[in-house]
Amino acid sequence: MANQDTKIGSEYHNATKHSYWSIRRNAHYLDWQDQPYPFKVSTNLEPIPLPRDLPHSGVPAIEAVAATRVEAQGDVVPDLPTLAHVLYYSAGITKKKTYPGGEIYFRAAACAGALYPIEIYVVCGDLPGLEAGVYHFNPGDFALCRLRAGDYRGILVQATANEPSIAAAPVVLVHTAITWRSSWKYQARSYRYHYWDDGMNLANTLAASAANKLPTKIVMGFVDDLVNRLVGVDGEQEMSLALAPLGHLSAPPPAPVSEISDLRLEVRPLSRRQVDYPIIRKMHKASSLATVDEVTAWQGASPDLPTLARTGRVVELHPLDASKLPGEELESVIVRRASTRQFAHKSIPFESLSTLLDRATRGFPTDFLEPPGWHLNDLYLSVHAVEGLPPGTYFYHWSDRTLELLKEGDFRQKACYLCLEQDLGGDSSFTVFYLADLERIFQRYGNRGYRAAQMEAAIIGGKLYLTAYALRHGATGLTFYDDDVTNFFSPHAQGKSAMFVTALGAPGRRP
């Protein structure tokens, strides 16, 4: 049971920390001749085009992002246009930019470096417009390629120890990551990026599913080898990260097939060569679940949240009244969204900050947070320019939606430094730092808890992204100097580890 050998998780986290000196001692450079191709293209399978005339939900983005769950009213089965809608607004191509060196295709969800390591597979029974099978989604030509014919949902039910949302789903999305796409730039730290990038993707999936009134859930507890074999990946160069069931059926799925045949897929090479990072393979294997019993142990109650004494000034949030919320529909906001490259050094209203935090932290359905609304990450804020809120550092109390002032002062320069000396971290109106108590998480979930903590932080970050753009503000995700972040927010953050960072505020002109 490698998942319980949590020294491996700690070793990976510590080995991939950034510091002032680690960045300067790293001789890594980008070999542009070896940049990985951003699409997984099958050369021996015929693509099945998805409909491009997609329905519009008419649901305001802020409403879709804030939804905590969709309750099924009888059977809910997505047809092909609805499935295409969810896929497009999760991972479809929304923009194209031409540069002297070529073109970049930007997708619906934010992704570090526009490297797009995440792949999506569709496992379904018969749907209106699509036969039962296992499919790969290629956003490059907006098409599916059928890998297996027939209904294989029973394999996913088996792999997840009869997870109810999987057992009831007419279709399940399997998310994987191709490591080399990220490690080409981010090296061994790219394993963290897998979950940051996929969390952004899944935040869009949650919102698009809510807009389509499709029940969904983020499932991270499964027998890795079963899921990997089903979609034809090796679990090393490409690895399964999460499952997202869509819809609801009262009839049970078919029993799992007795044997999963090997897939003989021919795909376009990523690049001329690849650099292996054994520490990533070691960490992923050590956080994998090998048996249904391990999956069952993963499921259940989350670790208790510690009671934190409040010693600083407490500020209640004041979200915008419902009548003042923008009504721009989800689809429009997703297409318009782009990572902010420059902030304007202007203030935003306190009501905007309040709305952002309130809508992004209402929780989301998942198998690792029970009861609903529980969380693994704590949010620390460096506030720089918010009307009516003194600049300083704050701790966000999830339970009653309040901010506790930790230290008052102008910390723009420090926030910039913490975010790998990137101006965005300090130029923002406020920057959110996600910190988690990894020791407590490892005790409850084993090494796989590391995956969950990273994923939760990024999903919240993705919700902040979409809400910010709905409010006509800007947002961007950032990396950081790990221990310096913890030290900056200590003693309050003592013993916690930095997971992710999101900077938000008034956008400046794009350079």
WOLINGI-V54607 format. One record per pair of residues at least 24 apart in sequence whose ideal C-beta (glycine too) atoms are under 8 Angstrom apart, sorted by sequence separation. I is the first residue (numbers start at 1). J is the second residue. D is the distance in whole Angstrom. If there is no record, write none. Layout:
I&J&D / I&J&D
This chain:
218&242&6 / 219&243&4 / 477&501&7 / 478&502&7 / 126&151&7 / 218&243&8 / 219&244&7 / 373&398&8 / 477&502&6 / 478&503&6 / 55&81&6 / 121&147&8 / 125&151&5 / 175&201&7 / 218&244&6 / 219&245&7 / 380&406&8 / 384&410&7 / 434&460&7 / 476&502&7 / 477&503&8 / 54&81&6 / 55&82&7 / 91&118&7 / 124&151&8 / 175&202&7 / 217&244&7 / 324&351&8 / 384&411&7 / 434&461&7 / 475&502&6 / 476&503&5 / 53&81&8 / 57&85&8 / 125&153&6 / 216&244&6 / 217&245&6 / 384&412&5 / 475&503&7 / 51&80&6 / 91&120&6 / 123&152&6 / 124&153&7 / 216&245&6 / 382&411&5 / 432&461&8 / 475&504&5 / 50&80&7 / 51&81&5 / 54&84&6 / 55&85&6 / 90&120&7 / 123&153&6 / 215&245&8 / 216&246&5 / 230&260&6 / 232&262&8 / 325&355&8 / 353&383&8 / 474&504&7 / 54&85&5 / 215&246&8 / 229&260&5 / 232&263&3 / 320&351&5 / 384&415&7 / 473&504&6 / 474&505&6 / 52&84&8 / 107&139&6 / 123&155&8 / 173&205&7 / 214&246&5 / 215&247&6 / 318&350&6 / 319&351&7 / 320&352&8 / 382&414&7 / 432&464&7 / 473&505&6 / 474&506&7 / 50&83&8 / 51&84&5 / 87&120&7 / 123&156&6 / 214&247&5 / 215&248&5 / 229&262&8 / 232&265&6 / 318&351&6 / 353&386&5 / 382&415&4 / 473&506&6 / 474&507&3 / 50&84&4 / 54&88&6 / 105&139&8 / 226&260&8 / 320&354&8 / 352&386&8 / 473&507&7 / 474&508&8 / 87&122&8 / 105&140&7 / 209&244&8 / 319&354&5 / 320&355&5 / 361&396&7 / 317&353&8 / 318&354&5 / 319&355&4 / 350&386&6 / 353&389&7 / 382&418&8 / 468&504&5 / 50&87&7 / 209&246&6 / 237&274&8 / 317&354&4 / 348&385&7 / 349&386&8 / 350&387&6 / 361&398&6 / 465&502&7 / 50&88&8 / 347&385&4 / 348&386&6 / 349&387&5 / 350&388&4 / 464&502&5 / 83&122&7 / 205&244&5 / 319&358&5 / 346&385&6 / 347&386&6 / 348&387&7 / 349&388&8 / 350&389&5 / 357&396&6 / 461&500&6 / 202&242&7 / 317&357&6 / 319&359&8 / 345&385&7 / 347&387&5 / 361&401&8 / 464&504&6 / 83&124&8 / 317&358&6 / 461&502&5 / 202&244&6 / 384&426&7 / 457&499&4 / 458&500&6 / 127&170&6 / 198&241&5 / 358&401&6 / 382&425&8 / 384&427&8 / 386&429&6 / 457&500&4 / 83&127&7 / 127&171&6 / 198&242&6 / 357&401&7 / 382&426&8 / 384&428&6 / 385&429&5 / 386&430&6 / 429&473&8 / 125&170&5 / 194&239&8 / 236&281&5 / 239&284&6 / 384&429&6 / 385&430&8 / 454&499&6 / 91&137&7 / 93&139&5 / 124&170&6 / 125&171&7 / 195&241&7 / 383&429&8 / 384&430&6 / 453&499&6 / 454&500&7 / 80&127&6 / 83&130&7 / 92&139&5 / 93&140&7 / 124&171&4 / 168&215&8 / 194&241&6 / 383&430&5 / 384&431&8 / 431&478&8 / 433&480&7 / 79&127&6 / 80&128&7 / 81&129&7 / 91&139&5 / 123&171&7 / 124&172&7 / 236&284&7 / 382&430&7 / 78&127&7 / 79&128&4 / 80&129&3 / 93&142&7 / 122&171&6 / 123&172&5 / 235&284&7 / 381&430&5 / 382&431&5 / 77&127&6 / 79&129&5 / 80&130&5 / 87&137&5 / 92&142&6 / 122&172&8 / 123&173&8 / 165&215&7 / 235&285&8 / 381&431&7 / 435&485&7 / 77&128&7 / 88&139&8 / 122&173&6 / 123&174&6 / 165&216&8 / 381&432&6 / 382&433&7 / 435&486&7 / 87&139&8 / 121&173&7 / 122&174&8 / 165&217&4 / 380&432&7 / 381&433&7 / 424&476&6 / 433&485&6 / 120&173&6 / 121&174&4 / 166&219&6 / 174&227&6 / 235&288&7 / 379&432&6 / 380&433&4 / 425&478&6 / 88&142&7 / 120&174&7 / 121&175&8 / 165&219&7 / 379&433&7 / 380&434&8 / 424&478&6 / 435&489&7 / 120&175&6 / 121&176&7 / 176&231&7 / 379&434&6 / 380&435&6 / 425&480&8 / 119&175&7 / 120&176&8 / 163&219&6 / 174&230&7 / 378&434&7 / 422&478&6 / 433&489&7 / 439&495&7 / 118&175&6 / 119&176&5 / 174&231&5 / 176&233&6 / 179&236&8 / 180&237&7 / 377&434&4 / 378&435&5 / 84&142&8 / 118&176&7 / 119&177&7 / 163&221&7 / 179&237&6 / 377&435&7 / 378&436&7 / 420&478&7 / 435&493&5 / 437&495&6 / 438&496&8 / 118&177&6 / 119&178&6 / 160&219&6 / 163&222&8 / 178&237&7 / 179&238&7 / 377&436&5 / 378&437&8 / 419&478&4 / 420&479&5 / 437&496&5 / 438&497&5 / 117&177&5 / 161&221&7 / 178&238&5 / 179&239&7 / 376&436&5 / 419&479&7 / 420&480&6 / 436&496&6 / 437&497&8 / 117&178&5 / 160&221&6 / 177&238&7 / 419&480&5 / 420&481&6 / 435&496&4 / 436&497&6 / 117&179&7 / 160&222&5 / 176&238&5 / 177&239&6 / 418&480&6 / 435&497&6 / 159&222&4 / 160&223&8 / 176&239&6 / 225&288&8 / 418&481&6 / 435&498&6 / 436&499&5 / 117&181&4 / 159&223&4 / 176&240&5 / 177&241&6 / 224&288&4 / 417&481&7 / 434&498&7 / 435&499&7 / 116&181&6 / 117&182&5 / 158&223&8 / 175&240&7 / 176&241&6 / 224&289&6 / 225&290&7 / 376&441&6 / 433&498&6 / 434&499&4 / 115&181&5 / 156&222&7 / 174&240&6 / 175&241&5 / 223&289&6 / 224&290&8 / 302&368&7 / 418&484&6 / 434&500&4 / 38&105&7 / 115&182&6 / 159&226&4 / 175&242&5 / 222&289&7 / 223&290&7 / 302&369&5 / 417&484&7 / 418&485&5 / 433&500&8 / 434&501&7 / 158&226&7 / 159&227&5 / 175&243&7 / 221&289&7 / 223&291&7 / 299&367&6 / 302&370&6 / 433&501&5 / 434&502&8 / 32&101&7 / 113&182&8 / 115&184&7 / 174&243&6 / 175&244&7 / 223&292&6 / 298&367&7 / 301&370&5 / 302&371&8 / 305&374&7 / 432&501&7 / 112&182&7 / 115&185&6 / 173&243&7 / 298&368&7 / 300&370&6 / 301&371&8 / 305&375&8 / 418&488&6 / 431&501&6 / 432&502&5 / 155&226&6 / 156&227&7 / 159&230&8 / 172&243&6 / 173&244&4 / 223&294&8 / 431&502&7 / 432&503&8 / 113&185&5 / 155&227&8 / 172&244&7 / 173&245&8 / 223&295&6 / 302&374&4 / 431&503&4 / 432&504&7 / 113&186&7 / 117&190&8 / 172&245&5 / 173&246&7 / 222&295&6 / 376&449&8 / 430&503&8 / 431&504&7 / 112&186&7 / 156&230&7 / 171&245&7 / 172&246&7 / 221&295&5 / 302&376&7 / 315&389&7 / 414&488&7 / 430&504&6 / 155&230&5 / 171&246&5 / 428&503&4 / 429&504&6 / 430&505&7 / 38&114&8 / 117&193&7 / 118&194&8 / 169&245&3 / 170&246&7 / 171&247&6 / 353&429&7 / 376&452&6 / 377&453&6 / 425&501&7 / 427&503&8 / 428&504&6 / 429&505&3 / 38&115&7 / 117&194&6 / 166&243&7 / 168&245&7 / 169&246&6 / 170&247&5 / 221&298&4 / 353&430&6 / 368&445&7 / 376&453&5 / 428&505&4 / 429&506&6 / 38&116&5 / 152&230&6 / 169&247&6 / 170&248&8 / 221&299&6 / 425&503&6 / 427&505&7 / 36&115&7 / 40&119&6 / 118&197&5 / 166&245&5 / 169&248&7 / 170&249&5 / 315&394&8 / 377&456&6 / 424&503&5 / 117&197&6 / 118&198&5 / 165&245&5 / 168&248&5 / 169&249&7 / 376&456&5 / 377&457&5 / 112&193&5 / 116&197&7 / 120&201&8 / 168&249&6 / 342&423&8 / 343&424&6 / 348&429&5 / 368&449&8 / 375&456&7 / 379&460&8 / 427&508&8 / 115&197&8 / 148&230&8 / 168&250&8 / 342&424&8 / 345&427&6 / 347&429&6 / 419&501&6 / 118&201&5 / 160&243&7 / 312&395&8 / 314&397&8 / 341&424&8 / 346&429&7 / 377&460&7 / 406&489&7 / 418&501&8 / 112&196&6 / 147&231&7 / 317&401&5 / 340&424&7 / 343&427&4 / 368&452&5 / 419&503&7 / 112&197&6 / 147&232&6 / 167&252&7 / 316&401&7 / 317&402&7 / 342&427&7 / 343&428&5 / 87&173&8 / 111&197&5 / 167&253&6 / 316&402&5 / 317&403&7 / 343&429&7 / 406&492&6 / 48&135&8 / 86&173&8 / 110&197&8 / 156&243&7 / 184&271&8 / 190&277&7 / 308&395&8 / 310&397&8 / 315&402&6 / 369&456&7 / 83&171&6 / 109&197&8 / 314&402&5 / 315&403&4 / 368&456&8 / 111&200&7 / 181&270&7 / 188&277&5 / 191&280&5 / 308&397&8 / 314&403&7 / 315&404&8 / 52&142&7 / 110&200&5 / 111&201&8 / 180&270&6 / 187&277&6 / 190&280&7 / 314&404&5 / 315&405&7 / 366&456&8 / 47&138&7 / 109&200&4 / 180&271&7 / 184&275&7 / 188&279&5 / 313&404&7 / 314&405&8 / 49&141&7 / 50&142&5 / 78&170&7 / 109&201&4 / 178&270&7 / 183&275&7 / 188&280&6 / 191&283&6 / 312&404&5 / 313&405&4 / 49&142&7 / 50&143&6 / 77&170&5 / 78&171&6 / 191&284&7 / 311&404&8 / 312&405&4 / 42&136&7 / 47&141&6 / 49&143&5 / 50&144&6 / 76&170&8 / 109&203&7 / 180&274&5 / 183&277&5 / 310&404&5 / 312&406&6 / 395&489&8 / 48&143&6 / 109&204&5 / 136&231&8 / 180&275&8 / 364&459&6 / 393&488&8 / 40&136&7 / 42&138&8 / 47&143&4 / 48&144&5 / 72&168&8 / 108&204&6 / 134&230&6 / 157&253&6 / 393&489&6 / 41&138&7 / 47&144&7 / 48&145&7 / 134&231&6 / 183&280&7 / 395&492&6 / 40&138&7 / 47&145&6 / 48&146&7 / 158&256&5 / 179&277&7 / 39&138&6 / 41&140&7 / 46&145&7 / 154&253&5 / 157&256&7 / 361&460&6 / 364&463&8 / 39&139&7 / 45&145&4 / 153&253&4 / 154&254&5 / 360&460&5 / 39&140&4 / 45&146&7 / 153&254&7 / 154&255&5 / 155&256&5 / 179&280&6 / 38&140&8 / 45&147&7 / 151&253&7 / 154&256&4 / 155&257&7 / 361&463&8 / 42&145&5 / 151&254&5 / 154&257&7 / 360&463&4 / 152&256&8 / 359&463&7 / 360&464&5 / 152&257&7 / 155&260&7 / 123&230&7 / 150&257&8 / 360&467&6 / 123&231&8 / 152&260&8 / 356&464&6 / 359&467&5 / 380&489&5 / 91&201&6 / 121&231&4 / 90&201&6 / 356&467&5 / 90&202&8 / 355&467&7 / 356&468&6 / 380&492&8 / 91&204&8 / 380&493&6 / 90&204&5 / 89&204&6 / 90&205&4 / 148&263&7 / 356&471&7 / 378&493&8 / 147&263&6 / 355&471&7 / 356&473&8 / 89&207&8 / 90&208&6 / 147&265&7 / 211&329&8 / 378&496&7 / 86&205&6 / 89&208&4 / 119&238&7 / 211&330&5 / 352&471&5 / 211&331&8 / 385&505&7 / 352&473&6 / 384&505&8 / 385&506&8 / 86&208&5 / 208&330&7 / 377&499&6 / 85&208&6 / 86&209&6 / 118&241&8 / 207&330&6 / 377&500&8 / 125&249&8 / 348&473&6 / 86&212&7 / 208&334&8 / 85&212&6 / 207&334&8 / 86&214&7 / 125&253&7 / 337&465&7 / 125&254&8 / 337&466&7 / 82&212&6 / 204&334&6 / 161&292&5 / 306&437&8 / 343&474&6 / 82&214&7 / 334&466&7 / 337&469&5 / 159&292&8 / 333&466&6 / 336&469&6 / 78&212&7 / 158&292&7 / 161&295&4 / 340&474&3 / 160&295&6 / 161&296&5 / 340&475&6 / 341&476&7 / 78&214&6 / 159&295&7 / 163&299&7 / 330&466&8 / 333&469&5 / 339&475&7 / 340&476&5 / 76&213&7 / 303&440&5 / 333&470&5 / 339&476&5 / 40&178&7 / 65&203&8 / 76&214&6 / 161&299&7 / 303&441&7 / 339&477&7 / 67&206&7 / 70&209&7 / 76&215&6 / 67&207&7 / 70&210&6 / 303&443&7 / 65&206&8 / 303&444&4 / 36&178&8 / 65&207&5 / 302&444&7 / 328&470&6 / 38&181&7 / 64&207&4 / 67&210&4 / 70&213&6 / 72&215&5 / 36&180&5 / 64&208&7 / 70&214&6 / 71&215&7 / 326&470&6 / 36&181&5 / 70&215&5 / 326&471&6 / 61&207&7 / 64&210&5 / 69&215&7 / 70&216&7 / 218&364&7 / 220&366&7 / 221&367&5 / 326&472&7 / 63&210&8 / 64&211&4 / 218&365&7 / 219&366&7 / 220&367&6 / 221&368&7 / 298&445&6 / 36&184&5 / 69&217&8 / 217&365&4 / 218&366&4 / 219&367&5 / 220&368&6 / 298&446&8 / 356&504&6 / 35&184&6 / 216&365&7 / 217&366&6 / 218&367&7 / 34&184&7 / 217&367&7 / 298&448&6 / 59&210&7 / 353&504&8 / 59&211&4 / 31&184&8 / 30&184&7 / 57&211&4 / 30&185&6 / 57&212&6 / 348&504&8 / 348&505&6 / 206&364&6 / 348&506&6 / 28&187&6 / 287&446&7 / 289&448&7 / 346&505&7 / 347&506&7 / 86&246&7 / 287&447&4 / 288&448&8 / 343&503&7 / 346&506&4 / 26&187&8 / 286&447&5 / 287&448&5 / 344&505&7 / 345&506&8 / 343&505&5 / 344&506&4 / 83&246&7 / 287&450&6 / 340&503&7 / 343&506&6 / 344&507&6 / 345&508&8 / 283&447&7 / 287&451&6 / 343&507&6 / 344&508&4 / 340&505&8 / 342&507&7 / 343&508&5 / 342&508&4 / 283&450&8 / 340&507&5 / 342&509&6 / 78&246&6 / 340&508&8 / 342&510&7 / 78&247&5 / 341&510&5 / 342&511&6 / 77&247&5 / 341&511&6 / 18&189&7 / 76&247&5 / 16&188&5 / 75&247&8 / 76&248&5 / 77&249&7 / 338&510&8 / 15&188&7 / 16&189&4 / 75&248&6 / 76&249&8 / 74&248&8 / 75&249&5 / 16&191&7 / 72&247&8 / 75&250&6 / 16&192&7 / 72&248&4 / 74&250&8 / 12&191&7 / 165&365&7 / 165&367&8 / 163&367&6 / 160&367&8 / 241&451&7 / 242&455&7 / 241&455&8 / 45&265&8 / 44&265&7 / 44&266&4 / 42&265&6 / 43&266&5 / 42&266&7 / 43&267&6 / 42&267&6 / 43&268&6 / 41&267&6 / 108&334&5 / 40&267&6 / 41&268&4 / 108&335&8 / 110&337&7 / 221&448&8 / 40&268&8 / 220&448&7 / 39&268&8 / 108&337&8 / 110&339&5 / 37&268&6 / 220&451&6 / 37&269&8 / 106&338&7 / 220&452&6 / 37&270&5 / 36&270&4 / 37&271&7 / 36&271&5 / 220&455&7 / 35&271&7 / 34&271&5 / 218&455&7 / 34&272&6 / 36&274&8 / 33&272&7 / 34&273&6 / 94&334&7 / 95&335&8 / 89&330&7 / 94&335&5 / 218&459&7 / 89&331&6 / 94&337&8 / 95&338&7 / 89&334&5 / 202&455&7 / 206&459&7 / 199&454&7 / 203&458&8 / 195&451&6 / 199&455&5 / 202&458&8 / 203&459&5 / 207&463&8 / 198&455&7 / 199&456&7 / 202&459&6 / 203&460&8 / 206&463&8 / 196&454&7 / 199&457&7 / 200&458&6 / 203&461&7 / 204&462&7 / 195&454&4 / 199&458&2 / 200&459&8 / 203&462&3 / 207&466&6 / 195&455&5 / 198&458&7 / 199&459&4 / 202&462&7 / 203&463&5 / 196&457&8 / 197&458&7 / 199&460&8 / 200&461&7 / 201&462&8 / 192&454&6 / 196&458&4 / 199&461&7 / 200&462&4 / 203&465&7 / 204&466&7 / 16&279&8 / 62&325&5 / 195&458&6 / 199&462&6 / 203&466&7 / 15&279&6 / 62&326&7 / 60&325&7 / 61&326&8 / 65&330&8 / 196&461&7 / 200&465&7 / 60&326&7 / 64&330&5 / 12&279&6 / 60&327&5 / 61&328&6 / 60&328&7 / 61&329&7 / 60&329&6 / 61&330&4 / 12&282&7 / 59&329&6 / 60&330&7 / 12&283&4 / 58&329&6 / 59&330&6 / 61&332&8 / 57&329&6 / 61&333&4 / 56&329&6 / 57&330&6 / 61&334&8 / 8&282&7 / 9&283&7 / 57&331&7 / 8&283&6 / 56&331&6 / 9&286&7 / 54&331&8 / 200&477&7 / 8&286&4 / 9&287&7 / 5&286&6 / 196&477&7 / 2&285&6 / 3&286&7 / 2&286&5 / 3&287&6 / 2&287&8 / 3&288&7 / 2&288&7 / 3&289&6 / 2&290&8 / 1&290&7 / 189&479&8 / 3&294&6 / 66&358&8 / 1&294&7 / 62&355&7 / 66&359&4 / 65&359&6 / 68&362&5 / 65&360&7 / 68&363&5 / 69&364&8 / 66&362&6 / 68&364&7 / 69&365&5 / 62&359&6 / 68&365&7 / 69&372&7 / 68&372&7 / 196&500&6 / 68&373&8 / 110&462&7 / 109&462&7 / 110&465&6 / 112&477&7 / 110&476&8 / 110&477&6 / 112&479&8 / 23&420&7 / 65&463&5 / 65&466&5 / 66&467&8 / 18&420&6 / 65&467&5 / 61&466&6 / 62&467&6 / 65&470&7 / 61&467&8 / 61&469&8 / 62&470&5 / 61&470&4 / 62&471&8 / 60&470&7 / 13&438&7 / 10&438&7 / 9&438&7 / 10&442&7 / 9&442&6 / 6&442&4 / 6&443&8 / 9&446&8 / 13&450&7 / 9&447&4 / 12&450&7 / 8&447&6 / 6&446&6 / 9&449&8 / 6&447&6 / 9&450&5 / 4&446&5 / 5&447&7 / 3&446&4 / 4&447&8 / 3&447&5 / 1&446&8 / 2&447&7 / 3&448&6 / 18&479&7 / 20&481&6 / 18&480&7 / 19&481&6 / 18&481&5 / 19&482&7 / 18&482&6 / 19&483&7 / 20&484&8 / 17&482&4 / 19&484&7 / 17&483&6 / 13&497&6
